Every structure is written in C-alpha cells, then in structure tokens.
Amino acid sequence: MPALLIVTFLLAFYALFTAQKAIVHFKSAVAAERTAYNWSHADSDFATGAYEEGRYEGLYWRLTDDALLQGLFGWAAGESGSETREALAFPGAADPGGRLTLRKLLPAAEALAGNWRGSVGYARGGLRREIEVSAADPGELRPLALLRGSAVAASEASAPVTEPAEWMRTFDLVRYYAARAKREGSGADAYLDKAGSLLGRKADAQ
C-alpha cells in the first residue's frame, strides 16, 4: 500500500508538471506571435494590435535599429549577413531608453514577468527575422526533481517577423541605390557613403 500511494503521488505530480509546462509553452508562443504581429507599430496594444489613428512608424528606423541595410552602406554596426540579436530578460527588464527594437520587446517581457523568468529577443541574420521567447517557471516540484534531476517547467518559442510592404520598400531602396552606385563607377563607394550618411541622419531624427 505505501508503494502504491507513493506511485500515485508521483503520477499526480507528473501530471501537474506536464500541465504547467504546457501552460508555459502556450503563453510563450502567444507572446512571440503577438510581438511579431505588432512589430510594425511600437505603440500598438500588445493583446489586440490596435494603435491610435495617425500613429505610424517612421520610414527609416530599420536602417539603424534593425540593421537591414548596414551591408549596403558599409556601416560599422554590422554586416548584412551577420547574425545580430537583442534581448530583454525578465523579470526586471531594463528600461530600453531610445532603443526602438527593445521597446517593442518590452510588452512581451512585462506580460510574462508576473510568474516566470526568461528572456524575449529579436534575432536577425540574412533573410531571417525572428522573435525568440524563452520562459521558465521558477517553482520546482521537489519529488519529481529527486527523480529527474530537475522539475522546472520551461519552454522556448519563436515567431517570424513578416512585413510584406516594408520588405518591398526595402528591396526597392536597395535596387535603387545599387543601380545608382553602379553608374557612378569608381565613385561608387563615395556615393554610398554620402547616401548612407543622409539616411542615417533621417533614422536618428525619428
């Protein structure tokens, strides 16, 4: 009878652990999807995606905050094919200040910080643009931990950022400046430096 009781309790604890892990994964996936969906509007409501009429993103913020065109203009911040990642840890996510990318990640970090710990990040490399969420319940079921070594319910989720209109605009911008640079011949580098400086100032002004 004692052995049967112990097995029954272990099965109950395992069921609780499985349920908690499912909840962590579900909420992590929802946070990643909502962040990716709202990526075009920093001031949109996290739950619904709604934003005030007339409030739109500037045209040039991605040049510096998302690093999409750094390779074309040779900016020192990175190269177009390199992997870059920015993330906010929770709870206690730091104030993003003027970093627009981190400000867009903050609502997800705040939504998950109530009960869990982890991070919300934005990763970009080549054509890849993705929201990554890692969350874990700090509580641990000790009976299961003794058997498994760990009984922390944790999960990772990701969602791709897709902006069809922005992608077309960026493609046209690259095509335009690439064609102009080709016509400049030996002066292509100087032309791209001048164009990059102008666009960089526009991005900083937003």
Rosetta blueprint (number, residue, H / E / L):
1 M L
2 P H
3 A H
4 L H
5 L H
6 I H
7 V H
8 T H
9 F H
10 L H
11 L H
12 A H
13 F H
14 Y H
15 A H
16 L H
17 F H
18 T H
19 A H
20 Q H
21 K H
22 A H
23 I H
24 V H
25 H H
26 F H
27 K H
28 S H
29 A H
30 V H
31 A H
32 A H
33 E H
34 R H
35 T H
36 A H
37 Y H
38 N L
39 W L
40 S L
41 H L
42 A L
43 D L
44 S L
45 D L
46 F L
47 A L
48 T L
49 G L
50 A L
51 Y L
52 E L
53 E L
54 G L
55 R L
56 Y L
57 E L
58 G L
59 L L
60 Y L
61 W L
62 R H
63 L H
64 T H
65 D H
66 D L
67 A L
68 L L
69 L L
70 Q H
71 G H
72 L H
73 F H
74 G L
75 W L
76 A L
77 A L
78 G L
79 E L
80 S L
81 G L
82 S L
83 E E
84 T E
85 R E
86 E E
87 A E
88 L E
89 A E
90 F E
91 P L
92 G L
93 A L
94 A L
95 D L
96 P L
97 G L
98 G L
99 R L
100 L H
101 T H
102 L H
103 R H
104 K H
105 L H
106 L H
107 P H
108 A H
109 A H
110 E H
111 A H
112 L H
113 A L
114 G L
115 N L
116 W L
117 R E
118 G E
119 S E
120 V E
121 G E
122 Y E
123 A E
124 R E
125 G E
126 G L
127 L L
128 R E
129 R E
130 E E
131 I E
132 E E
133 V E
134 S E
135 A E
136 A E
137 D E
138 P E
139 G E
140 E E
141 L L
142 R H
143 P H
144 L H
145 A H
146 L H
147 L H
148 R H
149 G L
150 S L
151 A L
152 V E
153 A E
154 A E
155 S E
156 E E
157 A E
158 S E
159 A E
160 P E
161 V L
162 T L
163 E L
164 P H
165 A H
166 E H
167 W H
168 M H
169 R H
170 T H
171 F H
172 D H
173 L H
174 V H
175 R H
176 Y H
177 Y H
178 A H
179 A H
180 R H
181 A H
182 K H
183 R H
184 E H
185 G H
186 S H
187 G H
188 A H
189 D H
190 A H
191 Y H
192 L H
193 D H
194 K H
195 A H
196 G H
197 S H
198 L H
199 L H
200 G H
201 R H
202 K H
203 A H
204 D H
205 A H
206 Q L
